Amino acid sequence: MNLIKNLFSVGSVSIVGKDARFRVRSRSELNIIIAHFHKYPLQTTKALNFAYFCEILDNINKRVHTNISGFLKLASLINSHYFLYNKETKNYTVHTHTAAVIYKNVDAEKLNILKENRKKSGIYRFINLSSNKSYIGSSKNLNQRFLQYYNIIFLAKHSKSSLIYKALLKYGFSKFSLEIIEYCDPYILLEREQHYIDLLQPEYNLLKIAGSRLGKTHSKETIEKIKKYKKTLEHRTRMSAARLGKAIPIEVRAKMKAVKEIPTTVTDITTGITIKYCSCNDAAKALGVSSTTVRNYKKTHKLYLDKYKIF
């Protein structure tokens, strides 16, 4: 315990019976320890427990519990923890939320994975057993989604735009474990997926916003196809036919042009990554929301999903 104290240069060590205890008595001291484990991440399910603890502490620091909706949110997080009383030590032990199901070997447990997840929706997580890098995804039908993962042809076809597909092909299924983090109703899938992406920061996820294309890039071949298609006579003819008979007032045209040409910047405050877009519409497409939503967040200077600054 003294070695731990010396490592962090904070806290105190006390002896209670046969137990040695290390304690910190202020948030500033606790932040030093938290920063250490952000730099040197915990492994296995301890990473999930640490992430939950940090989220609860962050909500307390933001004083979200001072209003009803914030209090209910914090209570929901705390209720994911339960406490066991040890009669011998007369202490409470904290147990935190862990994955609903864990498959230690994606290759060896293929049949169980497919059988046990039929007609179920939820959030899943692939973990590379060698590097501990992970991927988080969701599906309304987990069985069908996992069938795609086990389809080598499917993986090879889409591997250019997916890090997890590349990793599965490179290392093999036996080098990965699979966690069903949470089974949930389809209508809250994206909300829960976003929660775990923010919580665990999976390295294989190109998409940092659940259900959107932010962070995902087209392959060179796809970009060339898009350019060629836009230049074709067929494309121009279709666009003209779609607009035929629809006269747009001059005032509306001016407003539409002005909105389209306003440069918009999106910054992820958790990673420091900034992406500049030519217009509000381009930013809206990347975030998977309407251009009206982008303009509102840009105008009010509020954070979108508590992490994206739009200006």
VODREN-260620 format. One record per residue: y, z, x of N, C-alpha, C in turn; residue in one letter. Coordinates in nm, 2 decimals, m for minus. Each point is the difference from the previous one (the first is absolute). Example, Ala and Ser with C-alpha at 12.3 -4.5 7.8 and 13.67 -1.06 7.14 Angstrom:
2
n_y:n_z:n_x:ca_y:ca_z:ca_x:c_y:c_z:c_x:code
m0.57:0.78:1.32:0.12:0.00:m0.09:0.12:0.00:0.09:a
0.11:m0.07:m0.04:0.11:0.00:0.09:0.11:0.08:m0.08:s
END
This chain:
311
n_y:n_z:n_x:ca_y:ca_z:ca_x:c_y:c_z:c_x:code
m0.12:0.00:0.08:0.12:0.00:m0.08:0.13:0.00:0.09:m
m0.01:0.07:0.11:0.12:0.00:0.09:0.02:m0.13:0.06:n
m0.11:m0.08:0.02:0.02:m0.13:0.05:0.07:m0.09:m0.10:l
m0.03:0.02:m0.13:0.07:m0.08:m0.11:0.14:0.04:0.00:i
0.03:0.13:0.01:0.14:0.05:0.00:0.08:m0.06:0.11:k
m0.06:0.00:0.12:0.06:m0.06:0.12:0.03:m0.15:m0.01:n
m0.10:m0.06:m0.07:0.01:m0.15:m0.01:0.12:m0.04:m0.09:l
0.02:0.08:m0.11:0.11:m0.03:m0.09:0.13:0.07:0.03:f
m0.01:0.11:0.08:0.12:0.08:0.04:0.06:0.06:m0.12:s
m0.08:0.03:m0.11:0.05:0.06:m0.12:m0.11:0.09:m0.05:v
0.04:0.09:m0.10:m0.10:0.08:m0.07:m0.04:0.13:0.07:g
m0.09:0.07:m0.06:m0.05:0.12:0.06:m0.15:0.02:m0.02:s
m0.06:0.08:0.08:m0.15:0.02:m0.01:m0.02:0.15:m0.02:v
m0.09:0.03:m0.10:m0.03:0.14:m0.03:m0.15:0.01:m0.02:s
m0.05:0.12:0.03:m0.14:0.03:m0.01:m0.03:0.09:m0.12:i
m0.08:m0.05:m0.10:m0.03:0.08:m0.12:m0.15:0.02:0.00:v
m0.05:0.12:0.04:m0.14:0.02:0.01:m0.06:m0.09:0.11:g
m0.10:m0.09:m0.05:m0.06:m0.09:0.10:0.07:m0.14:0.00:k
0.10:m0.01:m0.09:0.07:m0.13:m0.01:0.13:m0.01:0.08:d
0.02:m0.11:0.06:0.13:m0.03:0.07:0.07:m0.10:m0.09:a
0.13:0.03:m0.03:0.08:m0.08:m0.09:0.12:m0.06:0.06:r
0.03:m0.13:m0.02:0.12:m0.06:0.05:0.09:m0.03:m0.12:f
0.13:0.05:0.01:0.09:m0.02:m0.12:0.13:m0.05:0.05:r
0.07:m0.08:m0.09:0.14:m0.04:0.02:0.07:0.06:m0.12:v
0.13:0.03:0.02:0.07:0.08:m0.10:0.13:m0.08:m0.05:r
0.01:m0.12:0.04:0.12:m0.08:m0.05:m0.04:m0.15:m0.02:s
0.07:m0.07:m0.08:m0.02:m0.14:m0.02:0.03:m0.08:0.13:r
0.09:0.05:0.08:0.04:m0.07:0.12:m0.12:0.00:0.10:s
m0.07:0.12:0.01:m0.12:0.01:0.08:m0.11:m0.09:m0.05:e
m0.02:0.00:m0.13:m0.10:m0.08:m0.07:0.02:m0.14:0.03:l
0.13:m0.05:0.00:0.03:m0.14:0.02:m0.04:m0.05:0.14:n
0.00:0.09:0.10:m0.04:m0.03:0.13:m0.15:m0.03:0.01:i
m0.08:0.08:m0.08:m0.14:m0.02:0.00:m0.04:m0.13:m0.08:i
0.07:m0.02:m0.11:m0.02:m0.12:m0.08:0.03:m0.13:0.08:i
0.11:0.01:0.08:0.03:m0.12:0.08:m0.11:m0.03:0.10:a
m0.06:0.11:0.05:m0.11:m0.02:0.10:m0.11:m0.08:m0.06:h
m0.04:0.04:m0.12:m0.12:m0.07:m0.07:0.04:m0.13:m0.06:f
0.13:m0.03:m0.01:0.04:m0.14:m0.03:m0.02:m0.09:0.12:h
0.03:0.06:0.12:m0.02:m0.08:0.12:m0.14:m0.01:0.04:k
m0.08:0.11:m0.02:m0.14:0.00:0.03:m0.08:0.02:m0.13:y
m0.03:m0.10:m0.07:m0.06:0.02:m0.14:m0.13:0.07:0.00:p
m0.02:0.08:m0.10:m0.13:0.06:m0.03:m0.10:m0.11:m0.04:l
m0.13:0.03:0.01:m0.10:m0.09:m0.03:m0.08:0.04:m0.13:q
m0.08:m0.09:m0.05:m0.09:0.02:m0.12:0.08:0.05:m0.12:t
m0.06:0.09:m0.08:0.07:0.05:m0.12:0.11:0.09:0.03:t
0.01:0.05:0.13:0.11:0.09:0.03:0.14:m0.07:m0.01:k
m0.01:m0.13:0.03:0.12:m0.08:m0.01:0.06:m0.01:m0.14:a
m0.10:0.00:m0.10:0.04:0.00:m0.14:0.06:0.13:m0.04:l
m0.06:0.11:0.05:0.05:0.13:m0.03:0.14:0.02:0.05:n
0.02:m0.04:0.13:0.13:0.01:0.06:0.10:m0.08:m0.07:f
m0.03:m0.12:m0.05:0.09:m0.08:m0.07:0.04:0.06:m0.13:a
m0.09:0.06:m0.07:0.03:0.07:m0.13:0.10:0.12:0.03:y
m0.03:0.08:0.11:0.08:0.11:0.03:0.14:m0.05:0.03:f
0.02:m0.10:0.08:0.13:m0.06:0.03:0.08:m0.04:m0.12:c
m0.08:m0.07:m0.09:0.07:m0.04:m0.13:0.05:0.11:m0.08:e
m0.08:0.11:m0.01:0.04:0.12:m0.08:0.13:0.06:0.07:i
m0.01:0.01:0.13:0.11:0.06:0.07:0.13:m0.08:m0.01:l
m0.02:m0.13:0.01:0.12:m0.09:m0.01:0.06:0.01:m0.14:d
m0.08:0.01:m0.11:0.05:0.02:m0.13:0.08:0.13:m0.02:n
m0.05:0.10:0.07:0.07:0.13:m0.01:0.13:0.00:0.08:i
0.00:m0.07:0.11:0.13:m0.02:0.08:0.10:m0.08:m0.08:n
m0.05:m0.09:m0.08:0.09:m0.08:m0.08:0.04:0.07:m0.13:k
m0.06:0.12:m0.03:0.03:0.08:m0.11:m0.03:m0.07:m0.13:r
m0.11:m0.08:0.00:m0.04:m0.07:m0.12:m0.04:0.09:m0.11:v
m0.04:0.12:0.04:m0.05:0.10:m0.10:0.11:0.06:m0.08:h
0.12:m0.03:0.02:0.11:0.06:m0.07:0.03:m0.07:m0.14:t
m0.07:m0.11:m0.02:0.01:m0.06:m0.14:m0.15:m0.01:m0.05:n
m0.01:m0.02:m0.13:m0.13:0.00:m0.07:m0.09:m0.10:0.05:i
0.05:m0.13:0.01:m0.09:m0.11:0.05:m0.04:0.02:0.14:s
0.09:0.05:0.09:m0.04:0.03:0.13:m0.10:0.11:0.02:g
0.02:0.11:m0.09:m0.09:0.11:0.00:m0.14:m0.04:m0.03:f
m0.01:m0.09:m0.11:m0.13:m0.05:m0.04:m0.07:m0.08:0.11:l
0.08:m0.08:0.07:m0.05:m0.08:0.11:m0.06:0.09:0.11:k
0.08:0.10:0.04:m0.04:0.09:0.10:m0.13:0.08:m0.04:l
0.00:0.04:m0.13:m0.11:0.08:m0.05:m0.13:m0.09:0.00:a
0.02:m0.13:m0.02:m0.12:m0.09:0.00:m0.06:m0.01:0.14:s
0.09:0.00:0.10:m0.04:m0.01:0.14:m0.07:0.13:0.04:l
0.06:0.11:m0.04:m0.06:0.13:0.04:m0.13:0.02:m0.07:i
m0.01:m0.05:m0.12:m0.13:0.02:m0.07:m0.11:m0.08:0.06:n
0.03:m0.09:0.09:m0.11:m0.08:0.07:m0.06:0.09:0.11:s
0.06:0.12:0.02:m0.06:0.10:0.09:m0.06:0.11:m0.09:h
m0.11:0.06:0.05:m0.05:0.12:m0.07:m0.03:0.11:0.10:y
m0.01:0.12:m0.04:m0.02:0.11:0.09:m0.12:0.08:m0.03:f
m0.07:0.04:0.11:m0.12:0.08:m0.01:0.02:0.13:0.07:l
m0.04:0.11:m0.07:0.02:0.13:0.06:m0.12:0.05:0.07:y
0.02:0.04:0.13:m0.11:0.05:0.08:0.00:0.15:0.00:n
m0.11:0.06:m0.06:0.00:0.15:m0.02:m0.01:0.07:0.13:k
m0.06:m0.06:0.10:m0.02:0.07:0.13:0.13:0.01:0.08:e
0.07:m0.11:0.01:0.13:0.00:0.07:0.12:0.03:m0.09:t
m0.02:0.00:m0.13:0.10:0.03:m0.10:0.12:m0.09:0.02:k
m0.03:m0.13:0.02:0.10:m0.10:0.02:m0.04:m0.12:m0.09:n
0.11:m0.08:m0.04:m0.02:m0.12:m0.07:m0.01:m0.12:0.09:y
m0.10:m0.09:m0.02:m0.01:m0.12:0.08:0.04:m0.12:m0.09:t
0.09:m0.08:0.06:0.05:m0.12:m0.07:m0.09:m0.12:0.02:v
m0.03:m0.06:m0.11:m0.08:m0.13:0.00:0.08:m0.11:m0.06:h
0.01:m0.11:0.06:0.09:m0.11:m0.05:m0.09:m0.11:m0.05:t
0.07:m0.09:m0.07:m0.06:m0.12:m0.06:m0.07:m0.08:0.10:h
m0.12:m0.04:m0.02:m0.07:m0.09:0.09:m0.04:m0.13:m0.08:t
m0.06:m0.09:0.07:m0.04:m0.13:m0.07:m0.11:0.04:m0.10:a
0.01:m0.08:m0.11:m0.10:0.02:m0.11:m0.14:m0.03:0.05:a
m0.02:m0.11:0.07:m0.13:m0.04:0.06:0.03:m0.05:0.14:v
m0.10:0.03:0.09:0.01:m0.05:0.14:m0.13:m0.07:0.03:i
0.01:m0.13:0.05:m0.11:m0.07:0.05:0.02:m0.02:0.15:y
m0.09:0.06:0.07:0.02:0.01:0.15:m0.03:m0.13:0.07:k
m0.08:m0.09:m0.06:m0.03:m0.13:0.06:0.00:m0.11:m0.11:n
0.10:m0.08:0.01:0.02:m0.11:m0.10:m0.12:m0.09:m0.01:v
m0.06:m0.03:0.11:m0.12:m0.09:0.01:m0.12:0.07:m0.06:d
m0.04:0.11:0.05:m0.12:0.07:m0.04:0.00:0.05:m0.15:a
0.12:0.02:m0.05:0.02:0.06:m0.14:0.05:m0.11:m0.10:e
m0.02:m0.12:0.04:0.05:m0.11:m0.09:m0.05:0.01:m0.14:k
m0.13:0.02:m0.02:m0.05:0.01:m0.14:0.06:0.11:m0.08:l
0.01:0.12:0.07:0.06:0.11:m0.07:0.15:m0.02:m0.04:n
0.07:m0.07:0.10:0.14:m0.03:m0.03:0.02:m0.09:m0.12:i
m0.08:m0.10:m0.01:0.01:m0.09:m0.11:m0.05:0.06:m0.13:l
m0.11:0.08:0.00:m0.06:0.05:m0.12:0.09:0.11:m0.05:k
0.05:0.09:0.08:0.07:0.12:m0.04:0.14:m0.03:m0.05:e
0.05:m0.12:0.03:0.14:m0.03:m0.04:0.02:m0.11:m0.10:n
m0.11:m0.02:m0.08:0.00:m0.10:m0.11:0.10:0.04:m0.11:r
0.08:m0.09:m0.04:0.09:0.03:m0.11:0.09:0.12:0.02:k
0.04:0.02:0.13:0.09:0.11:0.03:0.12:m0.05:0.07:k
0.11:0.07:m0.03:0.13:m0.04:0.07:0.04:0.11:0.08:s
0.07:m0.03:0.11:0.04:0.11:0.09:0.07:m0.05:0.13:g
0.02:0.10:0.09:0.06:m0.03:0.13:m0.11:0.02:0.11:i
m0.01:m0.10:0.09:m0.10:0.01:0.11:0.07:0.00:0.14:y
m0.08:0.04:0.10:0.05:0.00:0.13:m0.11:m0.04:0.10:r
0.02:m0.10:0.08:m0.09:m0.04:0.11:0.05:0.07:0.12:f
m0.09:0.05:0.08:0.04:0.07:0.13:m0.09:m0.06:0.11:i
0.07:m0.05:0.11:m0.07:m0.05:0.11:m0.05:0.12:0.08:n
m0.13:0.02:0.02:m0.06:0.11:0.06:0.03:0.01:0.15:l
0.04:m0.11:0.06:0.03:0.00:0.14:0.15:0.03:0.03:s
0.09:m0.05:m0.08:0.14:0.01:0.03:0.07:0.10:m0.10:s
m0.07:0.03:m0.11:0.05:0.08:m0.11:0.12:m0.07:m0.07:n
0.02:m0.13:0.02:0.09:m0.07:m0.08:m0.05:m0.02:m0.14:k
0.09:m0.01:m0.10:m0.05:0.00:m0.14:0.07:m0.10:m0.08:s
m0.06:m0.03:m0.12:0.06:m0.09:m0.10:m0.01:0.06:m0.13:y
0.10:0.00:m0.08:0.00:0.06:m0.14:0.02:m0.12:m0.10:i
m0.08:0.00:m0.10:0.01:m0.10:m0.11:m0.03:0.06:m0.13:g
0.01:m0.08:m0.11:m0.03:0.05:m0.13:m0.06:m0.12:m0.08:s
m0.08:0.04:m0.10:m0.06:m0.11:m0.09:m0.03:0.06:m0.13:s
0.02:m0.09:m0.11:m0.04:0.04:m0.13:m0.15:0.00:m0.02:k
m0.07:m0.08:0.09:m0.15:m0.01:0.00:m0.04:0.01:0.15:n
m0.03:0.12:0.04:m0.04:0.02:0.14:m0.12:m0.07:0.04:l
m0.10:m0.01:m0.08:m0.12:m0.08:0.03:0.03:m0.14:0.03:n
0.08:m0.07:m0.08:0.03:m0.14:0.03:0.08:m0.01:0.13:q
0.09:0.09:0.02:0.08:0.00:0.12:m0.08:0.01:0.13:r
m0.10:0.09:m0.01:m0.09:0.03:0.12:m0.09:m0.12:0.02:f
m0.04:m0.07:m0.11:m0.08:m0.12:0.02:0.08:m0.11:0.08:l
0.13:0.00:m0.02:0.08:m0.10:0.08:0.00:0.04:0.15:q
0.01:0.13:0.02:m0.01:0.05:0.14:m0.13:m0.04:0.07:y
m0.11:0.01:m0.08:m0.13:m0.03:0.06:m0.03:m0.15:0.01:y
0.09:m0.08:m0.05:m0.01:m0.15:0.01:0.06:m0.05:0.13:n
m0.08:m0.03:0.10:0.05:m0.04:0.13:0.09:m0.13:m0.01:i
m0.04:m0.09:m0.09:0.08:m0.13:m0.02:0.14:0.03:m0.05:i
0.00:0.10:m0.10:0.13:0.04:m0.05:0.09:0.06:0.10:f
m0.06:0.09:0.08:0.08:0.07:0.11:0.05:m0.11:0.10:l
m0.08:m0.09:0.04:0.04:m0.10:0.10:0.11:m0.09:m0.05:a
m0.01:m0.03:m0.13:0.10:m0.09:m0.06:0.14:0.06:m0.01:k
0.00:0.13:m0.02:0.13:0.07:m0.02:0.04:0.09:0.12:h
m0.07:m0.01:0.11:0.02:0.09:0.11:0.14:m0.02:0.07:s
0.05:m0.12:m0.01:0.13:m0.02:0.07:0.11:0.08:m0.05:k
0.00:0.05:m0.13:0.10:0.08:m0.05:m0.04:0.14:m0.04:s
m0.11:0.04:0.06:m0.05:0.14:m0.03:m0.06:0.07:0.13:s
0.06:0.11:0.04:m0.05:0.07:0.11:m0.14:0.06:m0.02:l
m0.02:0.05:m0.12:m0.12:0.07:m0.03:m0.12:m0.10:0.00:i
0.03:m0.12:m0.05:m0.11:m0.11:0.00:m0.03:m0.03:0.14:y
0.10:m0.02:0.09:m0.02:m0.03:0.14:m0.09:0.11:0.06:k
0.04:0.13:m0.03:m0.07:0.11:0.07:m0.15:0.01:m0.05:a
m0.02:m0.02:m0.13:m0.14:0.00:m0.05:m0.08:m0.11:0.07:l
0.05:m0.12:0.02:m0.07:m0.11:0.06:m0.02:0.03:0.15:l
0.10:0.06:0.06:m0.01:0.03:0.15:m0.10:0.11:0.03:k
0.02:0.12:m0.07:m0.08:0.11:0.04:m0.13:0.02:m0.08:y
m0.01:m0.07:m0.12:m0.12:0.02:m0.08:0.01:0.11:m0.10:g
m0.07:m0.01:m0.11:0.01:0.11:m0.11:m0.05:0.13:0.05:f
m0.10:0.00:0.10:m0.06:0.13:0.04:0.11:0.08:0.08:s
0.10:m0.06:0.04:0.11:0.08:0.08:0.11:0.05:m0.09:k
m0.03:0.00:m0.14:0.10:0.05:m0.09:m0.06:0.10:m0.10:f
0.08:0.09:m0.04:m0.03:0.09:m0.11:0.09:m0.04:m0.11:s
m0.04:0.05:m0.12:0.07:m0.03:m0.12:0.02:0.13:m0.08:l
0.13:0.02:m0.04:0.03:0.12:m0.09:0.05:m0.05:m0.13:e
m0.05:0.05:m0.11:0.06:m0.02:m0.13:0.10:0.12:m0.01:i
0.12:m0.02:0.03:0.10:0.11:0.01:0.02:0.06:m0.14:i
0.00:m0.09:m0.10:0.03:0.05:m0.14:m0.04:m0.10:m0.10:e
m0.07:0.05:m0.10:m0.03:m0.09:m0.12:0.11:0.03:m0.10:y
0.06:m0.10:m0.06:0.11:0.02:m0.09:0.01:m0.12:m0.10:c
0.08:0.02:m0.10:0.02:m0.10:m0.11:0.07:m0.12:0.06:d
m0.04:m0.12:m0.04:0.06:m0.13:0.05:0.16:0.00:m0.01:p
0.05:0.06:m0.10:0.15:m0.01:m0.02:0.08:0.08:0.10:y
m0.06:0.09:0.08:0.07:0.07:0.10:m0.05:m0.04:0.14:i
m0.08:m0.10:0.01:m0.06:m0.04:0.13:0.11:m0.02:0.11:l
0.10:m0.09:m0.03:0.10:m0.03:0.10:0.08:0.13:0.04:l
0.03:0.08:m0.09:0.07:0.12:0.02:m0.08:0.09:0.10:e
m0.13:0.02:m0.03:m0.08:0.08:0.09:m0.03:m0.06:0.14:r
m0.01:m0.14:0.00:m0.02:m0.06:0.12:0.12:0.01:0.09:e
0.12:m0.01:m0.06:0.13:0.02:0.08:0.00:0.14:0.05:q
m0.04:0.09:m0.08:0.00:0.14:0.04:m0.08:0.02:0.13:h
m0.12:m0.05:0.01:m0.08:0.01:0.11:0.04:m0.08:0.12:y
0.06:m0.12:m0.02:0.05:m0.08:0.11:0.12:0.08:0.07:i
0.08:0.06:m0.08:0.11:0.08:0.05:m0.05:0.12:0.07:d
m0.10:0.06:m0.05:m0.06:0.12:0.05:m0.07:m0.01:0.13:l
m0.09:m0.11:0.01:m0.09:m0.01:0.11:0.04:m0.11:0.10:l
0.10:m0.09:m0.04:0.05:m0.10:0.09:m0.11:m0.08:0.07:q
m0.09:m0.07:m0.08:m0.11:m0.08:0.05:0.04:m0.11:0.09:p
m0.06:m0.01:0.12:0.04:m0.10:0.09:m0.04:m0.15:m0.03:e
m0.10:m0.02:m0.08:m0.05:m0.13:m0.03:0.08:m0.06:m0.12:y
0.08:0.08:m0.07:0.07:m0.05:m0.12:0.13:m0.08:0.05:n
m0.01:m0.13:m0.03:0.12:m0.08:0.03:0.10:0.03:m0.11:l
m0.04:0.02:m0.13:0.08:0.03:m0.11:0.04:0.15:0.00:l
0.12:0.03:0.01:0.04:0.14:0.00:0.05:0.05:m0.14:k
0.01:m0.10:m0.09:0.03:0.03:m0.14:m0.12:m0.05:m0.08:i
m0.07:0.09:m0.08:m0.12:m0.03:m0.07:0.03:m0.11:m0.10:a
m0.08:m0.11:0.00:0.02:m0.10:m0.10:0.11:m0.11:0.03:g
0.07:0.01:0.12:0.10:m0.09:0.03:m0.04:m0.08:0.12:s
0.08:m0.10:0.05:m0.03:m0.08:0.11:0.09:0.04:0.12:r
0.07:0.12:m0.01:0.09:0.04:0.11:m0.08:0.03:0.12:l
0.03:m0.07:0.11:m0.08:0.03:0.13:m0.11:m0.10:0.02:g
m0.03:m0.09:m0.10:m0.10:m0.10:0.01:0.06:m0.13:0.03:k
m0.06:m0.07:0.10:0.06:m0.13:0.05:m0.10:m0.11:m0.04:t
0.06:m0.12:m0.03:m0.08:m0.12:m0.02:m0.05:m0.05:0.13:h
m0.12:m0.06:0.01:m0.04:m0.07:0.12:0.08:m0.12:0.02:s
0.00:m0.06:0.12:0.08:m0.12:0.04:m0.04:m0.12:m0.09:k
m0.14:m0.01:m0.03:m0.04:m0.10:m0.09:0.05:0.00:m0.14:e
0.01:0.13:m0.05:0.05:0.02:m0.14:0.15:m0.04:0.00:t
0.08:0.05:0.10:0.14:m0.03:0.01:0.03:m0.15:0.00:i
m0.08:m0.08:0.07:0.01:m0.14:0.01:m0.03:m0.07:m0.13:e
m0.10:0.05:m0.07:m0.04:m0.05:m0.13:0.12:0.02:m0.10:k
0.06:0.12:0.00:0.11:0.03:m0.09:0.12:m0.09:0.03:i
0.03:m0.02:0.13:0.11:m0.09:0.03:m0.03:m0.14:m0.04:k
m0.12:m0.05:0.02:m0.03:m0.14:m0.04:0.01:m0.01:m0.15:k
m0.06:0.10:m0.07:0.00:m0.01:m0.15:0.14:0.00:m0.06:y
0.09:0.08:0.06:0.14:0.00:m0.05:0.07:m0.13:0.02:k
m0.04:m0.08:0.10:0.06:m0.12:0.03:m0.05:m0.12:m0.08:k
m0.11:0.02:m0.07:m0.06:m0.11:m0.07:0.07:m0.05:m0.12:t
m0.01:m0.12:m0.04:0.07:m0.06:m0.12:m0.06:0.07:m0.12:l
m0.13:0.03:0.00:m0.06:0.06:m0.12:0.06:0.14:m0.03:e
0.03:0.07:0.11:0.06:0.13:m0.02:0.14:m0.01:m0.06:h
0.08:m0.09:0.05:0.13:m0.02:m0.04:0.00:m0.05:m0.15:r
m0.09:m0.08:m0.03:m0.01:m0.05:m0.14:m0.04:0.11:m0.10:t
m0.09:0.09:0.04:m0.04:0.11:m0.09:0.12:0.09:m0.02:r
0.07:0.03:0.11:0.12:0.09:m0.02:0.11:m0.06:m0.09:m
0.02:m0.13:0.01:0.10:m0.07:m0.08:m0.05:0.00:m0.15:s
m0.13:m0.02:m0.02:m0.05:0.00:m0.14:0.01:0.14:m0.06:a
m0.02:0.10:0.08:0.01:0.14:m0.05:0.14:0.03:m0.05:a
0.10:m0.06:0.07:0.14:0.03:m0.03:0.06:m0.09:m0.10:r
m0.07:m0.10:m0.04:0.05:m0.11:m0.09:0.04:0.06:m0.13:l
0.12:m0.03:m0.04:0.05:0.05:m0.13:0.05:0.14:0.00:g
0.00:0.07:0.11:0.05:0.13:0.01:0.13:0.01:0.08:k
0.11:0.00:m0.07:0.13:0.00:0.06:0.04:0.14:0.03:a
0.03:0.03:0.12:0.04:0.13:0.04:0.16:0.01:0.02:i
0.06:0.09:m0.07:0.15:0.01:0.00:0.05:0.01:0.15:p
0.12:m0.05:0.02:0.06:0.01:0.14:0.01:0.14:0.05:i
0.05:0.09:m0.09:0.02:0.14:0.04:m0.14:0.06:0.04:e
m0.10:m0.03:m0.07:m0.13:0.06:0.03:m0.05:m0.05:0.13:v
0.02:m0.14:0.02:m0.04:m0.06:0.13:0.06:0.07:0.12:r
0.13:0.03:m0.02:0.08:0.06:0.11:m0.05:0.14:0.03:a
m0.04:0.08:m0.11:m0.05:0.13:0.02:m0.14:0.00:0.07:k
m0.08:m0.10:m0.05:m0.14:m0.01:0.06:0.01:m0.04:0.15:m
0.09:m0.09:0.03:0.01:m0.04:0.14:0.05:0.12:0.09:k
0.10:0.08:m0.06:0.05:0.11:0.08:m0.11:0.10:0.03:a
m0.08:0.03:m0.11:m0.11:0.10:0.02:m0.10:m0.05:0.10:v
m0.04:m0.12:m0.01:m0.10:m0.06:0.09:0.04:0.00:0.14:k
0.13:m0.01:0.03:0.05:m0.01:0.14:0.04:0.13:0.06:e
m0.02:0.11:m0.07:0.04:0.13:0.06:m0.11:0.05:0.09:i
0.02:0.01:0.13:m0.10:0.04:0.10:m0.04:0.15:m0.04:p
m0.13:0.03:0.01:m0.05:0.13:m0.03:m0.09:0.05:0.11:t
0.02:0.12:0.03:m0.08:0.06:0.11:m0.08:0.12:m0.05:t
m0.13:0.01:0.03:m0.09:0.10:m0.04:m0.05:0.08:0.13:v
0.02:0.13:0.00:m0.04:0.08:0.11:m0.10:0.11:m0.04:t
m0.11:0.00:0.06:m0.10:0.11:m0.02:0.04:0.12:0.08:d
0.05:0.11:m0.06:0.06:0.11:0.08:m0.11:0.08:0.07:i
m0.13:m0.02:m0.04:m0.11:0.08:0.06:m0.04:m0.07:0.13:t
0.01:m0.13:0.01:m0.04:m0.07:0.12:0.11:m0.06:0.08:t
0.12:m0.01:m0.06:0.12:m0.06:0.06:0.00:m0.15:0.00:g
m0.10:m0.06:m0.07:m0.01:m0.15:0.00:0.10:m0.05:m0.10:i
0.08:m0.10:0.04:0.10:m0.06:m0.08:m0.03:m0.15:m0.02:t
0.01:m0.05:m0.12:m0.02:m0.14:m0.03:0.12:m0.06:m0.07:i
0.06:m0.11:0.05:0.12:m0.06:m0.06:m0.05:m0.12:m0.09:k
0.06:0.00:m0.12:m0.03:m0.11:m0.09:0.13:m0.08:m0.03:y
m0.02:m0.13:m0.03:0.11:m0.08:m0.03:0.07:0.03:m0.14:c
m0.08:0.06:m0.09:0.06:0.03:m0.13:m0.07:0.12:m0.06:s
0.05:0.04:m0.12:m0.06:0.11:m0.07:m0.14:m0.04:m0.06:c
0.00:m0.13:m0.04:m0.13:m0.05:m0.05:m0.11:0.00:0.10:n
0.03:m0.04:0.12:m0.10:0.01:0.11:m0.05:0.14:0.02:d
0.09:0.09:0.00:m0.03:0.14:0.02:m0.09:0.06:m0.11:a
0.04:m0.04:m0.12:m0.07:0.04:m0.12:m0.15:m0.05:0.00:a
m0.02:m0.13:0.04:m0.13:m0.05:0.01:m0.09:0.07:0.10:k
0.06:0.04:0.11:m0.07:0.07:0.11:m0.04:0.14:m0.05:a
0.09:0.06:m0.08:m0.03:0.14:m0.04:m0.08:0.00:m0.13:l
m0.02:m0.11:m0.06:m0.08:m0.01:m0.12:0.07:0.06:m0.12:g
0.14:m0.01:m0.01:0.08:0.04:m0.11:0.09:m0.10:m0.04:v
0.08:0.02:m0.11:0.10:m0.09:m0.05:0.12:0.00:0.09:s
0.08:m0.11:0.00:0.12:0.00:0.08:0.11:0.10:m0.06:s
m0.02:0.03:m0.13:0.09:0.10:m0.06:m0.02:0.14:0.06:t
m0.13:0.03:0.02:m0.03:0.13:0.07:0.06:0.01:0.14:t
m0.02:m0.11:0.07:0.06:m0.01:0.14:0.15:0.03:0.00:v
0.07:m0.07:m0.09:0.14:0.01:m0.01:0.04:0.14:m0.04:r
m0.07:0.06:m0.09:0.03:0.14:m0.04:m0.01:0.10:0.11:n
m0.11:m0.01:0.08:m0.02:0.09:0.11:0.10:m0.03:0.11:y
0.03:m0.13:0.01:0.11:m0.03:0.10:0.13:0.06:m0.04:k
0.03:0.00:m0.12:0.13:0.05:m0.05:0.01:0.15:0.00:k
m0.11:0.07:m0.03:0.00:0.14:m0.01:m0.03:0.07:0.13:t
m0.05:m0.08:0.10:m0.04:0.05:0.13:m0.11:0.10:0.00:h
m0.08:0.00:m0.11:m0.12:0.09:m0.01:m0.12:m0.07:0.07:k
m0.09:0.09:0.04:m0.12:m0.05:0.07:m0.11:m0.05:m0.10:l
m0.05:m0.12:0.02:m0.10:m0.05:m0.08:m0.14:0.05:0.05:y
m0.07:0.06:m0.10:m0.13:0.07:0.04:0.02:0.11:0.10:l
0.12:0.05:0.01:0.03:0.11:0.09:m0.01:m0.03:0.15:d
0.00:m0.13:0.03:m0.01:m0.04:0.14:0.07:m0.13:0.04:k
0.03:m0.09:m0.10:0.06:m0.13:0.03:0.15:0.01:m0.03:y
0.08:m0.02:0.10:0.15:m0.01:m0.02:0.04:m0.14:m0.01:k
0.07:m0.04:m0.11:0.04:m0.13:m0.03:0.15:m0.01:0.01:i
0.05:m0.10:0.08:0.14:m0.01:0.02:0.04:m0.15:0.04:f
END
